Amino acid sequence: MSYALSSALQAAVYQALLDDTDLNALVGTAIYDALPVGTIPPLYVSLGPETVLDASDSTGVGAVHRFTVSVVSDTPAFAAVKVAAGAVSDVLHGADLTLSRGRLVLMAFEQATAARIDGATGRRIDLRFKARVEDDISL
């Protein structure tokens, strides 16, 4: 198993989200790896937790990354959050991202959870994706 491709995968996911014109029209550049200090936009996208499992076999080193991308709003309505979450899903599901190391074999949407937050004054949708990656090195 190798965790070596985690950074390359995260960078590619972040860049794909940042470069998408439809998502940009909804949230601008409010796409974060870590929330900024100070004022937080009313609608933003945040890269979240990741779990990595070994997927190496006799042909090489690989891993399955399950990661969350969250869309968060400070308004009580779900409409804008759902539209932005749909845009995130459009960008990532089936994406053919170029990694700085290794290669992406598969990117797929797995599930989403929508919830009220902050005493029901805000909304959050957590989208989970599965990425299968292979490293350039062999076993």
C-alpha positions in Angstrom: 0.0 0.0 0.0 1.0 3.5 -0.6 -0.3 6.8 0.8 2.1 8.6 -1.5 -0.5 9.7 -4.0 -2.8 11.4 -1.5 -1.3 14.9 -2.0 -1.3 14.5 -5.8 -4.9 13.4 -5.7 -6.0 16.2 -3.4 -4.2 18.9 -5.5 -5.9 17.6 -8.7 -9.4 17.5 -7.0 -8.9 21.0 -5.7 -7.7 22.4 -9.1 -10.6 20.7 -10.9 -13.1 22.3 -8.6 -11.4 25.7 -8.8 -11.3 25.6 -12.6 -14.9 24.6 -13.2 -16.9 27.6 -14.6 -20.3 26.3 -13.4 -19.1 25.8 -9.8 -17.2 29.1 -10.0 -20.4 30.9 -11.0 -22.0 29.6 -7.8 -19.3 29.9 -5.2 -16.6 31.9 -6.9 -13.2 31.0 -5.5 -14.7 29.9 -2.1 -13.2 26.4 -2.4 -11.0 25.5 0.6 -8.6 22.9 1.9 -8.8 24.8 5.2 -11.2 27.5 6.1 -9.7 31.0 5.9 -9.3 33.2 9.0 -11.9 36.0 9.2 -15.1 36.3 7.3 -16.4 33.0 5.8 -18.5 33.3 2.6 -22.2 32.5 2.8 -21.7 29.5 0.4 -18.5 27.6 0.1 -16.9 24.2 -0.7 -14.5 22.5 1.6 -12.3 19.5 1.1 -12.8 17.1 4.0 -11.9 13.8 5.6 -10.2 11.0 3.6 -9.9 7.3 4.2 -7.4 5.3 2.2 -7.3 1.5 1.7 -4.6 -0.6 0.1 -5.4 -1.7 -3.5 -2.0 -3.0 -4.5 -1.8 -6.2 -6.4 0.9 -8.2 -8.3 0.9 -5.6 -11.0 1.7 -2.6 -8.8 1.1 -0.3 -6.0 -2.3 1.3 -5.6 -4.9 2.6 -3.2 -8.6 3.5 -2.9 -9.2 6.9 -1.5 -12.7 7.7 -0.1 -12.9 11.4 0.5 -15.6 14.0 1.4 -16.2 17.3 -0.3 -18.7 19.5 1.7 -20.9 22.3 0.5 -21.9 24.7 3.3 -24.3 27.6 3.5 -25.3 30.0 6.2 -28.8 30.2 4.9 -31.7 27.9 6.0 -32.7 26.9 2.5 -31.3 23.9 0.8 -31.8 25.1 -2.9 -28.5 26.9 -3.4 -26.5 24.2 -1.5 -28.1 21.4 -3.6 -27.3 23.3 -6.8 -23.6 23.8 -5.7 -23.4 20.1 -4.6 -24.7 19.0 -7.9 -22.0 21.1 -9.6 -19.3 19.5 -7.4 -20.7 16.0 -8.4 -20.6 17.0 -12.1 -17.0 18.0 -11.8 -15.7 14.9 -9.9 -17.9 11.9 -10.9 -16.1 10.2 -13.8 -13.4 12.8 -13.8 -10.2 12.1 -15.7 -7.8 14.1 -13.5 -4.0 14.3 -14.2 -2.0 13.7 -11.1 1.5 15.0 -10.5 2.5 11.4 -9.5 0.8 8.2 -10.5 -2.5 8.0 -12.3 -6.2 8.1 -11.5 -8.0 4.9 -12.5 -11.5 5.7 -11.3 -13.3 8.6 -9.8 -16.9 8.0 -8.7 -19.6 9.5 -6.5 -20.6 7.2 -3.7 -23.1 9.1 -1.4 -24.3 12.4 -0.1 -25.7 13.5 3.2 -27.7 16.7 3.6 -28.2 18.2 7.1 -29.3 21.3 8.9 -26.4 23.0 10.9 -26.0 25.8 13.3 -29.4 25.4 15.0 -31.1 25.0 11.6 -29.9 28.4 10.3 -27.5 26.8 7.9 -27.2 23.8 5.5 -24.4 21.3 4.7 -24.1 18.6 2.1 -21.3 16.1 2.4 -20.5 14.3 -0.8 -18.3 11.2 -0.7 -16.3 10.1 -3.6 -14.2 7.1 -4.3 -10.9 7.4 -6.2 -8.8 4.5 -7.3 -5.2 5.4 -8.0 -2.1 3.6 -9.1 1.5 4.6 -8.4 4.3 4.9 -11.0 6.5 2.6 -8.9 6.2 -1.2 -9.0 6.2 -3.7 -6.1 
